[in-house]
Amino acid sequence: MNNFVRRAFNKIEKLSTDEIKTLVRYQASENELLGKVLQKIDIGIMVTNTTGRVLTCNDEVKRLLPLSRQLTEGTSLRFVIADEDVGKFMESALKQVSDDKELEKEFHFQRGELVRTLVIGVSAFTSDLDPVFHQDNGKRMLFIVRDVSDQKRQEARLHRSESLASLTTVAAGVAHEIKNPLASIGIHLQLLRKAFQRKKTLALSDATRYLDVIDEEIDRLNGIVVDFLFAVRPMDVRLRLESLNRIVEDVLNFVSYELSEQRIVIKKHLGEFLPKLKLDENLMKQALLNIIKNAMNAMEDTGGTLTVSTKLAGDSVSLTITDTGTGMDEATMAKIFEPYFTTKASGSGLGLTMVFKVVKEHHGEIAVTSKKKVGTNFTITLPVPTSERLALEATKA
């Protein structure tokens, strides 16, 4: 209700018949305008009371929702929703959602060859009219239904495009990597052939030096192929509710002796009462180890400080790993997650690629900042599961 109508309603006893008619016409005009807007938007809108009886809805929500019969004002949701999962979600939302709590869920429907994806969000609000008009104190449930099928398909196409671009980069890296061992094998085969031509026969001791190099290069080629398969193969991620702080503690305990040997001091600032996250413990530990190994290499000659911190930031938990090593310039930072990019003579160039893949598989984000001769900072941001968010909100309440 806008301020003009609210003021008029509060003084309605003092209004003349003509003034009341004007007020009614004004409100009718406003309602008509609102109704036209609701019918024009491509988002499904539906308002119900707390028992699920429909008070108003637009045509789009009728088109989007899986219905067993016509949806009209006064209809009860439990009798019109055809999909069992959607029905259970709405029934649960009517009981759980309050003015400070919202729910949202994604649903998938097969329509011929296409998959249709709906996102249904539920929130609550209270009407500010005199409660005498409402037996439930004016509490209303707002259902917003969006068809995100095209968005999901675009995201899938973008993901395939990114995967193809990544595969192209990896393939180029593999082509570059295999040149040297193949050239070395070719050279030593030529040397072995020439040795045969000179001596006609060769003792094992004479051939061994050539064969040993060829064996080493074959092993190197095999390692490149294994790394290539890792870079392109989807990860087998098994997510469970885990404590991020415990995983961090386990990793730091594992590398503490090695860090001490390199004169690297560990500083921990782990947030208290962090919610559990959906994590693959083994993959997350490997990712953290790779970042810490990079930090150790950056502080190899000088020693330094490794600072690890975790904290709750809204609906996410952030994990920050900072070193006081050699740092990187902007050109290097732009490439560190690319397959086969490395600044170390003996590096595979896949360590941080693996870290990036792990974070993405956890629906998280990773950012890096660095400054030459100052150090590097990696920040991983991971989402808090909905169940843990609700538990946090309950604790705050």
C-alpha positions as CSV (number, residue, x, y, z in Angstrom):
1,M,0.0,0.0,0.0
2,N,1.5,3.4,-1.0
3,N,1.7,6.3,1.5
4,F,-1.3,8.2,-0.1
5,V,-3.7,5.3,0.2
6,R,-2.4,4.5,3.7
7,R,-3.1,8.1,4.9
8,A,-6.5,8.1,3.3
9,F,-7.4,4.8,4.8
10,N,-6.5,6.0,8.3
11,K,-8.8,9.0,7.8
12,I,-11.6,7.1,6.0
13,E,-14.3,8.0,8.6
14,K,-13.7,11.7,7.7
15,L,-13.9,11.3,3.9
16,S,-17.0,12.2,1.9
17,T,-18.6,9.8,-0.5
18,D,-17.0,11.5,-3.5
19,E,-13.6,11.3,-1.9
20,I,-14.1,7.6,-1.1
21,K,-15.1,7.0,-4.8
22,T,-12.0,8.9,-5.9
23,L,-9.9,6.8,-3.6
24,V,-11.4,3.5,-4.9
25,R,-10.9,4.6,-8.5
26,Y,-7.3,5.5,-7.8
27,Q,-6.7,2.2,-6.1
28,A,-8.4,0.3,-8.9
29,S,-6.2,2.1,-11.4
30,E,-3.1,1.2,-9.4
31,N,-4.2,-2.5,-9.2
32,E,-4.9,-2.6,-12.9
33,L,-1.4,-1.2,-13.6
34,L,0.2,-3.7,-11.3
35,G,-1.8,-6.5,-12.9
36,K,-0.6,-5.5,-16.4
37,V,3.0,-5.4,-15.2
38,L,2.7,-8.8,-13.6
39,Q,1.3,-10.3,-16.8
40,K,4.0,-8.7,-19.0
41,I,7.1,-10.0,-17.1
42,D,8.7,-13.3,-18.1
43,I,9.0,-14.5,-14.5
44,G,6.3,-16.5,-12.7
45,I,4.8,-14.7,-9.7
46,M,2.4,-16.2,-7.2
47,V,1.3,-15.0,-3.8
48,T,-0.4,-17.4,-1.3
49,N,-1.4,-17.4,2.3
50,T,0.4,-19.6,4.8
51,T,-1.8,-22.6,4.0
52,G,-0.9,-22.5,0.3
53,R,-4.2,-20.9,-0.9
54,V,-3.4,-18.8,-4.0
55,L,-4.3,-15.1,-3.6
56,T,-2.9,-13.9,-6.9
57,C,-0.7,-15.2,-9.8
58,N,0.3,-14.2,-13.3
59,D,-0.1,-16.2,-16.5
60,E,3.7,-17.0,-16.6
61,V,3.6,-19.0,-13.4
62,K,0.7,-21.0,-14.9
63,R,2.9,-21.8,-17.9
64,L,6.0,-22.7,-16.0
65,L,4.8,-24.8,-13.1
66,P,3.9,-28.5,-13.7
67,L,0.1,-28.4,-13.1
68,S,-2.5,-31.1,-12.9
69,R,-5.4,-28.7,-13.2
70,Q,-6.0,-25.0,-13.8
71,L,-4.4,-22.6,-11.3
72,T,-6.7,-19.8,-10.2
73,E,-7.2,-17.5,-7.2
74,G,-8.5,-19.5,-4.3
75,T,-6.9,-22.7,-5.5
76,S,-4.9,-24.8,-2.9
77,L,-1.4,-25.6,-4.2
78,R,-1.5,-29.2,-2.9
79,F,-4.3,-30.0,-5.4
80,V,-2.8,-28.5,-8.5
81,I,1.0,-29.2,-8.5
82,A,1.6,-32.3,-10.7
83,D,5.3,-32.9,-9.9
84,E,5.9,-34.6,-6.5
85,D,9.3,-32.9,-5.9
86,V,7.9,-29.5,-6.6
87,G,4.9,-30.1,-4.4
88,K,7.0,-31.3,-1.5
89,F,9.3,-28.3,-1.8
90,M,6.4,-25.8,-1.8
91,E,4.7,-27.6,1.2
92,S,8.0,-27.5,3.1
93,A,8.6,-23.8,2.2
94,L,5.1,-22.8,3.6
95,K,6.2,-24.2,7.0
96,Q,9.9,-23.0,7.0
97,V,10.0,-19.6,5.3
98,S,9.7,-16.5,7.5
99,D,10.3,-12.8,7.0
100,D,14.1,-13.2,7.4
101,K,14.5,-16.6,5.7
102,E,14.2,-17.5,2.0
103,L,14.4,-20.8,0.2
104,E,15.4,-21.5,-3.4
105,K,15.7,-24.8,-5.3
106,E,16.4,-25.9,-8.9
107,F,14.2,-28.5,-10.7
108,H,14.7,-30.3,-13.9
109,F,12.1,-31.7,-16.3
110,Q,12.5,-33.7,-19.4
111,R,10.5,-32.3,-22.3
112,G,11.1,-34.4,-25.4
113,E,14.8,-34.1,-26.2
114,L,15.2,-30.9,-24.1
115,V,15.8,-30.6,-20.4
116,R,13.8,-27.7,-18.8
117,T,15.2,-26.2,-15.7
118,L,13.2,-24.1,-13.3
119,V,14.4,-22.2,-10.2
120,I,11.7,-21.7,-7.6
121,G,12.3,-19.1,-4.9
122,V,10.1,-18.6,-1.8
123,S,10.1,-15.6,0.6
124,A,7.6,-14.2,3.1
125,F,6.2,-10.8,3.8
126,T,3.5,-9.3,6.0
127,S,0.7,-7.1,4.8
128,D,0.6,-3.7,6.7
129,L,-3.2,-3.5,6.4
130,D,-5.2,-3.8,9.7
131,P,-4.9,-7.4,10.8
132,V,-8.7,-7.5,11.1
133,F,-8.8,-8.2,7.4
134,H,-6.5,-11.2,7.8
135,Q,-7.0,-14.2,10.0
136,D,-3.3,-15.1,9.7
137,N,-2.0,-11.6,10.7
138,G,-1.3,-10.7,7.1
139,K,1.6,-13.1,6.4
140,R,2.0,-13.8,2.7
141,M,4.2,-16.3,0.8
142,L,5.8,-15.0,-2.4
143,F,6.7,-17.7,-5.0
144,I,9.0,-16.6,-7.9
145,V,9.5,-19.1,-10.7
146,R,12.2,-18.6,-13.3
147,D,12.9,-20.7,-16.4
148,V,16.7,-20.9,-16.6
149,S,16.9,-23.6,-19.3
150,D,18.5,-21.3,-21.9
151,Q,20.9,-19.9,-19.3
152,K,21.9,-23.5,-18.4
153,R,22.4,-24.5,-22.0
154,Q,24.5,-21.4,-22.6
155,E,26.6,-22.2,-19.6
156,A,27.0,-25.7,-20.8
157,R,28.1,-24.4,-24.3
158,L,30.5,-22.0,-22.6
159,H,31.9,-24.8,-20.5
160,R,32.4,-27.0,-23.6
161,S,34.1,-24.0,-25.3
162,E,36.4,-23.4,-22.3
163,S,37.1,-27.1,-22.1
164,L,38.0,-27.2,-25.8
165,A,40.2,-24.1,-25.4
166,S,41.9,-25.7,-22.4
167,L,42.4,-29.0,-24.3
168,T,44.0,-27.0,-27.2
169,T,46.4,-25.4,-24.7
170,V,47.2,-28.7,-23.1
171,A,47.7,-30.4,-26.5
172,A,50.1,-27.6,-27.5
173,G,51.9,-28.1,-24.2
174,V,52.2,-31.8,-24.8
175,A,53.5,-31.3,-28.3
176,H,56.2,-29.0,-26.9
177,E,57.0,-31.4,-24.1
178,I,57.4,-34.5,-26.2
179,K,59.8,-32.9,-28.7
180,N,62.9,-33.1,-26.5
181,P,62.6,-36.8,-25.4
182,L,61.7,-37.8,-29.0
183,A,64.7,-35.9,-30.3
184,S,66.9,-37.5,-27.6
185,I,65.7,-41.0,-28.5
186,G,66.3,-40.3,-32.2
187,I,69.8,-39.1,-31.6
188,H,70.8,-42.1,-29.4
189,L,69.2,-44.6,-31.9
190,Q,71.4,-43.0,-34.6
191,L,74.5,-43.3,-32.3
192,L,73.6,-46.9,-31.6
193,R,73.2,-47.6,-35.3
194,K,76.6,-46.0,-36.1
195,A,78.2,-48.0,-33.3
196,F,76.9,-51.2,-34.9
197,Q,78.2,-50.1,-38.3
198,R,81.6,-49.5,-36.9
199,K,82.0,-52.7,-34.8
200,K,79.5,-55.0,-36.6
201,T,78.6,-56.4,-33.2
202,L,78.2,-54.7,-29.8
203,A,78.6,-56.0,-26.3
204,L,75.9,-55.2,-23.8
205,S,78.3,-52.9,-22.0
206,D,78.8,-50.8,-25.2
207,A,75.1,-50.6,-25.9
208,T,74.0,-49.9,-22.4
209,R,74.8,-46.2,-22.4
210,Y,72.6,-45.6,-25.4
211,L,69.8,-47.9,-24.2
212,D,69.7,-46.3,-20.7
213,V,69.1,-42.9,-22.2
214,I,66.4,-44.3,-24.4
215,D,64.7,-46.0,-21.4
216,E,64.9,-42.7,-19.5
217,E,63.3,-40.8,-22.3
218,I,60.6,-43.4,-22.8
219,D,59.8,-43.1,-19.0
220,R,59.7,-39.3,-19.5
221,L,57.2,-39.7,-22.4
222,N,55.1,-41.9,-20.3
223,G,55.0,-39.3,-17.6
224,I,53.9,-36.7,-20.0
225,V,51.1,-38.9,-21.2
226,V,50.0,-39.6,-17.6
227,D,50.0,-35.8,-16.9
228,F,48.1,-35.1,-20.1
229,L,45.3,-37.6,-19.1
230,F,45.1,-35.9,-15.6
231,A,44.8,-32.5,-17.2
232,V,41.9,-33.5,-19.5
233,R,40.1,-36.2,-17.6
234,P,37.1,-35.2,-15.3
235,M,37.9,-35.6,-11.6
236,D,36.1,-38.2,-9.5
237,V,34.9,-35.8,-6.8
238,R,33.2,-37.2,-3.7
239,L,31.8,-34.3,-1.7
240,R,31.0,-34.8,2.0
241,L,30.4,-32.3,4.9
242,E,33.9,-31.7,6.3
243,S,35.7,-29.3,8.5
244,L,38.0,-27.1,6.5
245,N,40.1,-26.1,9.6
246,R,40.7,-29.8,10.3
247,I,41.9,-30.4,6.7
248,V,44.2,-27.4,7.0
249,E,45.6,-28.6,10.3
250,D,46.3,-32.0,8.8
251,V,48.2,-30.6,5.8
252,L,50.3,-28.2,8.0
253,N,51.2,-31.0,10.4
254,F,52.3,-33.1,7.4
255,V,54.6,-30.4,6.0
256,S,55.7,-28.9,9.3
257,Y,59.1,-30.7,9.5
258,E,59.9,-29.8,5.9
259,L,59.0,-26.2,6.4
260,S,61.1,-26.1,9.6
261,E,64.1,-27.5,7.6
262,Q,63.8,-24.6,5.2
263,R,63.6,-22.1,8.0
264,I,59.9,-21.3,7.2
265,V,57.7,-20.2,10.1
266,I,54.0,-21.2,10.1
267,K,51.4,-18.7,11.3
268,K,47.8,-19.9,11.6
269,H,44.7,-17.7,12.0
270,L,41.9,-20.2,11.7
271,G,38.4,-18.8,12.2
272,E,36.3,-20.3,15.1
273,F,32.9,-22.0,14.6
274,L,33.2,-22.2,10.9
275,P,30.4,-24.1,9.2
276,K,31.2,-27.4,7.5
277,L,31.7,-27.4,3.8
278,K,31.0,-29.9,1.1
279,L,34.6,-31.1,0.4
280,D,36.5,-33.9,-1.2
281,E,39.1,-34.3,1.6
282,N,41.8,-36.0,-0.5
283,L,41.6,-33.6,-3.4
284,M,41.5,-30.5,-1.2
285,K,44.5,-31.7,0.8
286,Q,46.4,-32.2,-2.5
287,A,45.4,-28.8,-3.7
288,L,46.7,-27.2,-0.5
289,L,49.9,-29.2,-0.6
290,N,50.5,-27.9,-4.1
291,I,50.1,-24.3,-3.1
292,I,52.3,-24.8,0.0
293,K,55.0,-26.5,-2.2
294,N,55.0,-23.5,-4.5
295,A,55.4,-21.2,-1.4
296,M,58.3,-23.4,-0.2
297,N,60.0,-23.1,-3.6
298,A,59.5,-19.3,-3.5
299,M,61.2,-19.2,0.0
300,E,63.8,-22.0,-0.7
301,D,66.9,-19.9,-0.3
302,T,65.8,-17.3,2.2
303,G,63.3,-18.9,4.5
304,G,60.3,-16.8,5.6
305,T,56.8,-17.0,6.9
306,L,53.8,-19.0,5.7
307,T,50.6,-17.6,6.9
308,V,47.4,-19.6,6.6
309,S,44.0,-18.2,7.6
310,T,40.3,-19.1,7.3
311,K,37.2,-17.0,8.0
312,L,33.5,-16.9,7.3
313,A,32.6,-14.2,4.7
314,G,28.8,-14.1,4.2
315,D,27.7,-17.2,2.5
316,S,31.3,-18.4,1.8
317,V,34.4,-19.4,3.7
318,S,37.7,-18.0,2.5
319,L,41.1,-19.8,2.9
320,T,44.1,-17.6,2.4
321,I,47.7,-18.8,2.1
322,T,50.4,-16.1,2.0
323,D,54.2,-16.5,1.7
324,T,57.1,-14.0,2.0
325,G,58.9,-15.4,-1.0
326,T,60.2,-14.1,-4.3
327,G,56.8,-13.1,-5.6
328,M,55.7,-12.9,-9.3
329,D,55.2,-10.2,-11.9
330,E,51.9,-9.7,-13.6
331,A,52.9,-11.7,-16.7
332,T,53.7,-14.7,-14.7
333,M,50.5,-14.4,-12.5
334,A,48.4,-14.4,-15.7
335,K,49.7,-17.8,-16.7
336,I,50.2,-19.8,-13.5
337,F,47.0,-21.8,-13.8
338,E,47.7,-22.7,-17.5
339,P,48.7,-26.4,-18.1
340,Y,52.5,-26.9,-18.5
341,F,53.4,-23.4,-17.6
342,T,56.2,-23.4,-15.0
343,T,59.1,-21.2,-13.9
344,K,61.0,-24.2,-12.4
345,A,63.5,-26.3,-14.4
346,S,62.1,-29.5,-13.0
347,G,58.4,-28.5,-12.7
348,S,55.6,-30.3,-14.6
349,G,53.5,-27.1,-14.9
350,L,50.4,-29.0,-13.7
351,G,50.5,-28.3,-9.9
352,L,48.5,-25.1,-10.0
353,T,46.4,-26.4,-12.9
354,M,45.3,-29.2,-10.5
355,V,44.6,-26.6,-7.8
356,F,42.4,-24.6,-10.2
357,K,40.4,-27.7,-11.2
358,V,39.9,-28.8,-7.6
359,V,38.5,-25.4,-6.6
360,K,36.2,-25.3,-9.6
361,E,34.9,-28.8,-8.8
362,H,34.0,-27.5,-5.4
363,H,32.1,-24.6,-7.0
364,G,34.6,-22.2,-5.5
365,E,36.9,-19.4,-6.7
366,I,40.6,-18.9,-6.5
367,A,42.4,-15.6,-6.7
368,V,46.1,-14.7,-6.5
369,T,48.0,-11.5,-5.8
370,S,51.7,-11.1,-5.8
371,K,54.6,-8.7,-5.7
372,K,58.2,-9.2,-6.6
373,K,60.5,-9.6,-3.6
374,V,57.5,-9.3,-1.2
375,G,55.5,-12.5,-1.6
376,T,52.4,-14.2,-3.0
377,N,48.8,-14.6,-1.7
378,F,46.4,-17.3,-2.7
379,T,42.7,-16.9,-1.6
380,I,40.3,-19.8,-2.1
381,T,36.6,-19.0,-1.6
382,L,34.2,-21.9,-1.0
383,P,30.4,-21.8,-0.8
384,V,28.6,-22.7,2.5
385,P,26.0,-25.4,1.9
386,T,22.3,-24.3,2.3
387,S,21.9,-26.6,5.3
388,E,24.8,-25.1,7.1
389,R,23.5,-21.5,6.3
390,L,20.2,-22.3,7.9
391,A,22.0,-23.8,10.9
392,L,24.0,-20.6,11.2
393,E,20.9,-18.4,11.0
394,A,19.2,-20.5,13.6
395,T,22.2,-20.0,15.9
396,K,22.2,-16.3,15.4
397,A,18.5,-16.1,16.1
